[in-house]
């Protein structure tokens, strides 16, 4: 099991850093998103999808992007109706995930729904450009998932098994999926409304991070959800600051990739344990993705103002995290703790 975990750590770190380097060399808009998707995919202790499954994922991403474009009309001319449609879309995705939906599908759908409206309310051509960038990033990340699983394969017995452990059976009644999905939507929507009011391409990374916070906020326990949100942002923020300080001394793509590789090796040891997540592994996974989301847009920037934008991005992430934690506790305080049976399927049971 230790050898299996080490192999997955290497695959995680090498796959993400290599995807980051490739995306930077290709230099398309928002290229860092390929590394964000790759880190999300490679963090899942499960077998990669087959070719048919990969095509389904890309089709779902295209559908989510198309839905984001269709929502632009109501958002621009009938704001209340547009926001309601966006909220219902996020609720549906979160509910799908909580009922045992495939985590890769969830990640792609959330990214598409979060990114397109942020830019599209100002410029439809810019929104279409963002859609193209997201499709490229999703395709590169999917290819990286297949390639690095081929280079660092799991043992056959493990590869064909359901490797993520089922959630522990709670001692008492737990929260139904619909309520958790509503809580996640509450975490996401107000911040997205604020980002829509200050829309711009630079807000895409923040929107995707906030949407991922909605996934983290789906934990049954308010304390567990709040801790996950705070810890992942702290981990990602500290790692991003350290890497940024080194890059200011020697700005180099090679050094950038090696630092991301090192961070993946260090954090990966906290993510994987044998054939499943380590305790708290998902928090460290979100932390690593947070680091990439903070660094990606800033590294693509140029000029003396990049340092100021880096600090602004950190403050935005901190503010969004504090709000998300408060929103989780506020929602649970208002709704109360109803004793209802939870029929969720564990995430790892989703078919690939």
C-alpha positions in Angstrom: 0.0 0.0 0.0 2.9 2.4 0.7 4.4 1.6 -2.7 1.1 2.3 -4.3 0.7 5.6 -2.5 4.2 6.7 -3.4 3.5 5.8 -7.1 0.4 7.9 -7.0 2.3 10.8 -5.4 4.9 10.7 -8.2 2.2 10.5 -10.8 0.3 13.4 -9.3 3.3 15.7 -9.0 5.0 14.8 -12.3 1.7 14.9 -14.2 0.6 18.3 -12.9 4.0 20.0 -13.3 4.4 18.6 -16.8 0.9 19.7 -17.8 1.7 23.2 -16.4 4.9 23.4 -18.4 3.2 22.3 -21.6 0.4 24.7 -21.2 2.8 27.6 -20.6 4.8 26.7 -23.7 1.6 26.5 -25.8 0.7 29.9 -24.3 -3.0 30.1 -25.0 -5.3 32.3 -22.9 -5.8 31.0 -19.3 -3.4 28.1 -20.0 -2.9 27.4 -16.3 -6.4 25.9 -16.2 -5.0 22.7 -17.8 -2.8 22.2 -14.8 -5.7 22.9 -12.5 -7.8 20.2 -14.2 -4.9 17.8 -14.3 -4.3 18.2 -10.6 -8.0 17.7 -9.9 -8.2 14.5 -12.1 -4.9 13.0 -10.8 -5.8 13.5 -7.2 -8.7 11.1 -7.5 -7.6 7.6 -6.3 -9.5 5.9 -9.1 -8.9 4.4 -12.5 -8.9 6.8 -15.5 -11.9 6.7 -17.8 -11.9 4.7 -21.0 -12.0 6.4 -24.3 -15.8 6.5 -24.4 -15.8 8.0 -20.9 -13.3 10.6 -21.9 -15.5 11.7 -24.8 -18.5 11.9 -22.5 -16.5 14.2 -20.1 -15.6 16.5 -23.0 -19.2 16.5 -24.2 -20.4 17.4 -20.6 -17.8 20.2 -20.5 -19.1 21.5 -23.8 -22.7 21.3 -22.6 -21.8 23.2 -19.4 -20.0 25.9 -21.4 -23.0 26.1 -23.8 -25.3 26.4 -20.8 -23.2 29.2 -19.5 -23.5 31.0 -22.9 -27.2 30.5 -22.9 -27.5 32.0 -19.4 -25.8 35.2 -20.6 -28.9 36.5 -22.3 -31.1 36.5 -19.1 -28.1 37.7 -17.1 -27.7 40.8 -19.3 -31.3 41.7 -19.8 -33.3 39.9 -17.0 -30.8 39.8 -14.2 -33.0 38.1 -11.6 -34.1 35.4 -14.0 -30.5 34.8 -15.1 -29.2 34.6 -11.5 -32.0 32.1 -10.7 -31.0 29.9 -13.7 -27.4 30.0 -12.6 -28.3 29.1 -9.1 -30.4 26.2 -10.2 -27.6 25.0 -12.5 -25.1 25.0 -9.6 -27.7 23.3 -7.3 -28.2 20.6 -9.9 -24.4 19.9 -10.2 -23.9 19.8 -6.5 -26.9 17.5 -6.0 -25.6 15.2 -8.7 -22.2 15.0 -7.0 -23.8 14.4 -3.6 -25.8 11.5 -5.0 -22.7 9.8 -6.1 -22.0 11.5 -9.5 -18.7 11.1 -11.2 -16.2 13.7 -9.7 -14.6 14.4 -13.0 -17.9 15.3 -14.5 -18.6 17.5 -11.5 -15.3 19.4 -11.8 -15.8 20.1 -15.5 -19.4 21.2 -15.2 -18.6 23.6 -12.3 -15.7 25.1 -14.1 -17.8 25.8 -17.2 -20.7 27.3 -15.2 -18.4 29.5 -13.2 -16.1 30.9 -15.8 -18.3 31.8 -18.8 -20.8 34.2 -17.2 -18.0 36.1 -15.4 -16.6 37.3 -18.8 -19.7 37.0 -21.0 -21.7 39.7 -19.2 -19.3 42.2 -20.8 -18.4 40.6 -24.1 -19.8 37.5 -25.8 -16.7 37.1 -28.0 -14.6 37.1 -24.9 -16.8 34.4 -23.4 -16.4 32.3 -26.5 -12.7 32.7 -26.2 -12.9 31.5 -22.6 -14.9 28.5 -23.7 -12.2 27.6 -26.2 -9.5 27.9 -23.5 -11.5 25.7 -21.2 -12.0 23.1 -23.8 -8.3 23.0 -24.6 -7.5 22.8 -20.9 -10.0 19.9 -20.4 -8.6 18.0 -23.4 -4.9 18.5 -22.3 -5.8 17.4 -18.7 -7.6 14.3 -20.0 -4.7 13.4 -22.2 -2.4 13.9 -19.2 -4.6 11.7 -17.1 -4.3 8.8 -19.6 -0.6 9.4 -20.3 0.6 9.4 -16.7 -1.6 6.5 -15.7 0.1 4.6 -18.5 3.5 5.7 -17.3 2.8 5.1 -13.6 0.0 2.5 -13.6 -1.7 1.1 -10.6 -1.4 -2.7 -10.0 -4.1 -4.5 -11.9 -6.1 -5.5 -8.8 -6.1 -2.0 -7.5 -6.8 -0.4 -10.9 -10.0 -2.5 -11.4 -11.3 -1.9 -7.9 -13.3 0.9 -6.3 -10.5 2.5 -4.4 -12.0 5.4 -2.6 -13.4 4.4 0.8 -17.1 4.7 1.5 -18.0 7.5 4.0 -18.0 6.3 7.5 -21.5 5.6 8.8 -22.4 8.4 11.3 -23.5 7.7 14.8 -26.7 9.7 14.3 -28.9 11.0 11.6 -27.2 12.9 8.8 -28.1 15.7 6.4 -30.0 15.0 3.1 -28.3 15.8 -0.2 -30.7 18.5 -1.2 -30.0 20.5 1.8 -26.2 20.2 1.4 -26.6 21.1 -2.3 -28.5 24.2 -1.2 -25.8 25.1 1.3 -23.1 24.8 -1.4 -25.2 27.0 -3.7 -25.5 29.6 -1.0 -21.7 29.6 -0.6 -21.1 30.1 -4.3 -23.8 32.4 -5.6 -23.2 35.6 -3.6 -19.5 35.7 -4.4 -20.3 35.0 -8.1 -22.8 37.9 -8.0 -20.0 40.1 -6.8 -17.6 38.8 -9.5 -20.3 39.4 -12.1 -20.6 43.0 -11.0 -16.8 43.5 -11.4 -16.6 41.1 -14.3 -13.3 40.6 -16.2 -11.0 37.8 -17.4 -8.9 38.2 -14.3 -11.8 37.0 -12.2 -12.0 33.6 -13.9 -9.5 32.0 -11.5 -11.4 33.4 -8.4 -14.7 32.1 -9.8 -13.4 28.6 -10.3 -11.9 28.6 -6.8 -15.2 29.8 -5.3 -17.0 27.1 -7.1 -14.7 24.5 -5.8 -15.4 25.9 -2.3 -19.0 24.9 -2.9 -17.9 21.3 -3.3 -15.9 21.5 0.0 -19.0 23.0 1.7 -20.9 19.8 1.1 -19.6 18.0 4.2 -22.3 17.0 6.7 -20.7 18.8 9.6 -20.5 22.6 9.6 -17.2 22.3 11.5 -15.8 19.9 9.0 -16.8 22.1 6.0 -15.5 25.2 7.7 -12.2 23.6 8.5 -11.8 22.3 5.0 -12.4 25.7 3.5 -10.0 27.5 5.8 -7.2 24.9 5.8 -7.1 24.4 2.0 -6.9 28.2 1.4 -4.2 28.6 4.0 -2.2 25.7 2.5 -2.5 27.0 -1.0 -1.8 30.6 0.0 1.4 29.8 1.9 2.7 27.6 -0.9 1.9 30.2 -3.5 3.7 32.9 -1.5 6.8 30.8 -1.1 6.9 29.9 -4.8 6.2 33.5 -5.8 9.1 34.8 -3.6 11.5 32.3 -5.3 10.3 33.2 -8.8 10.9 36.9 -8.1 14.6 36.1 -7.7 14.8 33.9 -10.8 11.7 34.1 -13.1 12.0 30.9 -15.2 9.5 28.4 -16.6 11.9 25.6 -15.6 12.1 26.8 -12.0 8.3 27.4 -11.9 7.7 23.8 -13.1 10.2 22.3 -10.7 8.7 24.2 -7.7 5.2 23.0 -8.7 6.7 19.5 -8.9 8.2 19.9 -5.4 4.9 21.1 -4.0 3.1 18.2 -5.6 5.6 15.7 -4.0 5.3 17.3 -0.6 1.5 17.7 -0.6 0.9 14.4 -2.4 2.3 12.6 0.7 -0.7 14.1 2.6 -3.2 13.3 -0.1 -2.7 9.6 -0.8 -2.5 6.6 1.6 -2.5 3.2 -0.1 -5.6 2.7 -2.2 -7.5 5.7 -0.9 -7.3 9.3 0.3 -5.2 9.9 3.4 -7.1 11.4 6.4 -7.6 15.0 5.4 -6.3 14.2 1.9 -9.0 16.1 0.1 -8.1 19.3 2.0 -4.5 19.0 0.8 -5.8 18.3 -2.7 -7.9 21.5 -2.7 -4.9 23.3 -1.2 -2.7 22.3 -4.1 -5.3 23.4 -6.6 -5.7 26.7 -4.8 -1.9 27.3 -5.1 -2.2 26.7 -8.9 -5.2 29.0 -9.2 -3.4 31.8 -7.3 -0.1 31.5 -9.2 -1.4 30.8 -12.7 -2.8 34.2 -13.7 -0.1 36.1 -11.9 2.8 34.2 -13.6 1.1 35.0 -17.0 1.1 38.7 -16.1 4.0 41.0 -16.9 5.3 44.3 -15.5 6.1 45.8 -12.2 2.4 45.7 -11.0 2.4 41.9 -10.9 3.4 41.8 -7.2 0.4 44.1 -6.4 -2.0 41.9 -8.3 -0.6 38.9 -6.5 -1.4 40.5 -3.1 -4.9 41.5 -4.4 -5.6 37.9 -5.5 -4.6 36.6 -2.1 -6.9 39.1 -0.4 -9.8 38.1 -2.7 -9.3 34.4 -1.9 -9.1 35.2 1.8 -12.2 37.2 1.7 -14.1 34.6 -0.3 -13.0 31.9 2.2 -14.1 33.8 5.3 -17.5 34.5 3.7 -17.8 30.8 2.7 -17.2 29.6 6.2 -19.6 32.2 7.7 -22.2 31.2 5.1 -21.9 27.5 6.0 -22.5 28.2 9.7 -25.3 30.8 9.0 -27.1 28.3 6.7 -27.0 25.5 9.3 -28.0 27.9 12.1 -31.1 29.1 10.2 -32.1 25.7 8.8 -31.5 23.8 12.0 -30.3 20.2 12.1 -33.2 18.2 10.8 -33.0 14.5 11.5 -33.4 13.0 8.1 -31.9 9.9 6.5 -29.1 10.6 4.0 -29.3 8.3 0.9 -26.1 9.6 -0.7 -23.9 7.2 -2.6 -20.2 7.6 -1.6 -18.3 9.6 -4.2 -16.0 6.7 -5.0 -18.9 4.5 -6.1 -19.4 6.6 -9.2 -18.7 4.7 -12.4 -15.9 5.9 -14.6 
